[in-house]
Amino acid sequence: MKSFPLGTVLLTGLAAAQQSAITASGENFTLTGDGMSYLFHVNPSNGDLVSDHFGASVTDFIPPATILPWGWNDNLANFRREFPDVGRSDFRLPAIHIEHADGDAVSAFRYQSHQIIQGKPPLPGLPATYGEAGDVTTLIVQLFDNVSDVSAALSYSIFPKYNAIARSFSITNNGTDAIVIERAASFSTDFPNLDLDMIEPHGDWSNEFHTVKRKVDYGETTFRSTTGYASHLHNPFFALVSPSTTESSGAAWGFNLVWTGSFEATAERFSNGYVRVLLGLNSLHTSVKVQPGEMFQSPEAVAVYSTEGVGGMSRSFHDLYRNHLSRSKFTKETRPILLNSWEGLGFNINDTSLVSLAGEAEELGIELFVNDDGWFGVEYPRNNDSLGLGDWTPNPAKFPNGLGPYVGQVNNFSVLNSATPLQFGIWVEPEMVNPNSTLYKEHPEWVLHAGKYSRSLTRNQLVLNVGLPEVQEFIISFVSRILDSANIQYVKWDNNRGMHELSRPSDDYNYILGLYRVIDNLTTKYPNVLWEGCASGGGRFDAGLLHYWPQHWTSDNTDAANRLTIQLGTSLVYPPSAMGCHISAVPNGLTNRNISIEYRGHVAMMCGSFGLELNPSELAPEEAALIPGIMAEAKRVNPMVINGDFYRLAHPDSSNWPGAQFVSEDGKESAVFAFQQLYMVKPAAPPLALRGLDPQARYFNTLDNGTYTGATYMNAGLNVAWERGDYKSELIWLEKQ
């Protein structure tokens, strides 16, 4: 294979960056980030795409390792492939599996042509990263299967600043009969024989985003969601790391699917040691039929490479997603402090009790009052979770004058010491229906169901089939009606169960496409509404919805000790600015644990959306006295959470003294959150080594009122003098001198 140098050394500045981000020398392709290279080429003998390198910066193509050709594993089985298909000697898992009209399952895609584009074209009907020339460069590679008359277009978009590559592909049926897409992995590449570990998220309701590290050994290291959504159980993200990689050093590759439905993630080590990475749709929920002349578009997958450990990988995702994925006007704006009615009042609400609660919120200095569940239903009033879901009309007994006058009363309150009106938000669960509802009585055919099989209830509800155009129009219509009926500035969009009965595997794919159409319509129509996603907490905390909504409710578990673990886990890929976190009452309703208001406050203010989930009148006097100071700290730290850099200093899974740090966008200020889980007589707490500071600069700190260099803070660390008692916390401010 011919070797050639990357880029054009005579070019400088932005012109050079744009020219060298993607280069094509003959049929060798090089994608170059600030600290990463991605190389592949066309095999001249068969037109197949061959993976050459994904990792730290390189300047040349090099020949692959020699593999003996004898045995059953010959030909394509011994190549590192970019877009593996089924059959033709490759026994590994494919990225694409098509059932052709005659029943054949073999494909043979060959390189035809390529095109390099400055910027990045959108994906039709799908969320995706975006950017202009100078931010991102895109390579489109055209492939064709001469036997089946099916073509493929592979899209590679590189964001050099973030060492990130976004990949997707489309399949066009040029034949005269329908084909079926059985498997579609948006990101696929083959690594050489490297020693790798996989960091995999796992969890459940109220226990989201824990992680397990597994050795990528021979066979398949894989996980998936089959719930119809990203799910609490797993998340469409994983990292590959070298065994020596730490939080702050070493090689780390992160992979994330920009998709809200069922997914599948795999790292497969074959007999030759090569590791195939696949991330895409769950093949159990695919089987997408493509008619003649139609195109199938895969969702996008994003991969990030870092030489600065798992933390560097995370910060690349955070910056990329804040700047080039989330499109809301609120993404980079500080968020209002809110009070949600749910844990304070539950279903026991009416306009009088809610206005009274809003008045208590006003006295605390709350900026946004949120009316949660229980406000709707006429024939089936929403007095508990078995009634009314789907009937989005204000309950006349609770709101005799509708939402408008009641919301007006809330807006008549003002934020403490200002003339700013108290904002109003509302809870909805648009994709669901109770059997005890007018909607279900009128349209039982609108729910996901499989023929005559029984319709399984979860939380007393069924799932509307959002893949149906009539259901999409219903949701757009009633949400618009609600938002037009009153001065509503915030919507919490909930989803409280998975999909059980699918009539056909492709129902999930079509559902998610329909959901994106609905949300795209509403967020475009109401750009000044702050939307928050929720799915019993973190069941749909994914990059697909982050494209439309700037924040998500991170977990229904508001126990601060549990939440710290959940939030740090979620931050592996998603920015803290996208997390919604609240202080709730104690003893905690889930764990019955009593944790100080300071600790609860510090954990909650580490998220972009900070608030309270309690009845202020029920606060103990000593807690109520501390709330104003906690809210002031939350407002001070919020700009750093929204736009700054985040560092995980120590994790609760590995230390009794976890910590985290934010550094402001301009580097002049830092907020350090230090925690003690359990009081220990021995040993002493270790120093808390900081990150992200200028080693030469000096910083004043509020822990001991000392001034030290950034190098001292990062190498020697801070020693916190912990008081006796469990669940203690400190917020330490650093100011650059």
Secondary structure, DSSP 8 states (H G I E B T S, - for coil): ------S-TT--HHHHHHHHSEEEETTEEEEE-SS-EEEEEE-TTT--EEEEEEES--SS----------SSS-GGGGS-BSS--SBTTB-S--SEEEE-TTS------EEEEEEEEES----TTS------TTT-EEEEEEEEETTTTEEEEEEEEEEGGGTEEEEEEEEEE-SSS-EEEEEEEEEEEEE-S---EEEEEE--TTS--EEEEEE--BEEEEEEE-SSSS-SS--SEEEEE-TT--SSSB-EEEEEEE-SS-EEEEEEE-TTS-EEEEEEE-GGG--EEE-TT-EEE--EEEEEEESBHHHHHHHHHHHHHHHHT---TTTTS----EEESHHHHTT---HHHHHHHHHHHHHHT-SEEEE-S--B-SSS--SSTTS-TT--SB-TTT-TT-HHHHHHHHHHSB-TTSS-B-EEEEEE-TTEE-SSSHHHHH-GGGB---TTS----BTTBEEB-TTSHHHHHHHHHHHHHHHHHS---EEEE---------SSTTHHHHHHHHHHHHHHHHHHH-TTSEEEE-BTTBTT--HHHHTT-SEEE--S---HHHHHHHHHHHTTTS-GGGEEEEEE-SS-TTT-----HHHHHHHHTTSSEEEEES-GGGS-HHHHHHHHHHHHHHHHHHHHHHHSEEEEEE-TTT-SS-EEEEE-TTSSEEEEEEEESS--SSS----B---S--TTSEEEETTT--EEEHHHHHHT-B-----SSSSEEEEEEEEE-
